[in-house]
Amino acid sequence: MNTRPTIKPWIEGIHAYVPGKATGADGRQLVKLSANENPLGCSPQALDALNAPANPATYPDPDATALRAKLAEVHGLNAKRIVCGTGSDELLNLAAQAFAGPGDEVLFSKYSFSVYDIAARRCGARPVEAADDQYTADVDALLDAVNETTRVVFLANPNNPTGTYLPRTEVERLHAGLPADVLLVIDQAYAEYLTPEEDDGGFLLAAAHSNVLVTRTFSKAYGLAGERIGWATGAPHLIDALNRIRGPFNVTNSGQAAGLAALSDQAFISATREHNTTQLARFSDAMAALGNRGIRPVPSKANFALVLFEGELDAAEALAAIAAGGYAVRHLPGQGLPHALRITIGTAEQMDDIAQIIAKAAGA
Ligand SMILES: *Cc1c(COP(=O)(O)O)cnc(C)c1O
């Protein structure tokens, strides 16, 4: 007989999510450019909402009715086809749990968001990684990896931690190649950083087909990571499945109020996108200029750049130099990227500073 409760083998196989840190190896506080947070903060309107707290003794609206109505209005969607979550993390996990289980496979690309592996294992399904193409999801490799046991396919677009993205034609090709009973989850956590022309068409696919779920978050461009608000849209039977298993009061009073206020301030989102586009381009150019030192940025459409260190200066040394300069960025050896750093786009001064630190460490 067991002398203590036995952890389920599929749970024991999970490596807990590793969050971006803000301290150096010596415990010193660093400027945190390791979690893709918004350097501009959040909308002042959202801050006002947070400064007028609801009675904490009351449960939040279990259906986030006002927030869903506003999301529908802003994005031209049907509120009945929207479900909110405790961050999009909750919804990604629920999507796997609702549609996959023991004996099933959950498919995603190499170098994609680490939550997908956890979401697959949590429900006893097998996580399967398809080969990437230059750090980008490869539609052919994904479709080749589909078999009768594939139940869910996750695509982060743009992708974390690589920043790469699939254009609409490729997302449509991926969907068209999937059997109708395989759920395609398009994780658009960074969609607000794309121009309208770069939109990957996820909402249209989710509106037109019964096997597409699109997830979004208030954690990145909206600058509300601490409030834990995410949402998903898809066919009614998909939303119904998630509603059955989500936490009944999964978005807090303050989260619902902040999200609602933030949606009314699309000027903040435009300013965020503009800042990011400009600083990402400047920083990427600075890294590309170090090509003769074996340093190069992976082309990014998100609010961070994955920088590859394939020359004399390795990623661990660059990480140490950046930390000594006062910044925390992300080294992801556990995700098969020992040769890369993921660096969140901060202020212009911060990015100049980091670019200089890297150039100096590389002897440029
Ligand atoms: C940050 C991120 C999320 C968002 O997580 P939240 O739970 O909404 O904070 C989802 N997917 C990807 C790819 C991300 O990078």
The ligand as an ORCA input file, in Angstrom:
! r2SCAN-3c Opt
* xyz 0 1
  C       2.045     35.826    -22.458
  C       1.398     34.784    -23.272
  C       0.110     34.357    -22.997
  C      -0.716     35.095    -22.002
  O      -0.870     34.562    -20.820
  P      -1.900     35.221    -19.804
  O      -2.301     34.040    -19.020
  O      -3.041     35.782    -20.588
  O      -1.154     36.243    -19.041
  C      -0.491     33.420    -23.823
  N       0.178     32.910    -24.869
  C       1.404     33.300    -25.181
  C       2.059     32.767    -26.389
  C       2.066     34.234    -24.376
  O       3.311     34.611    -24.676
*
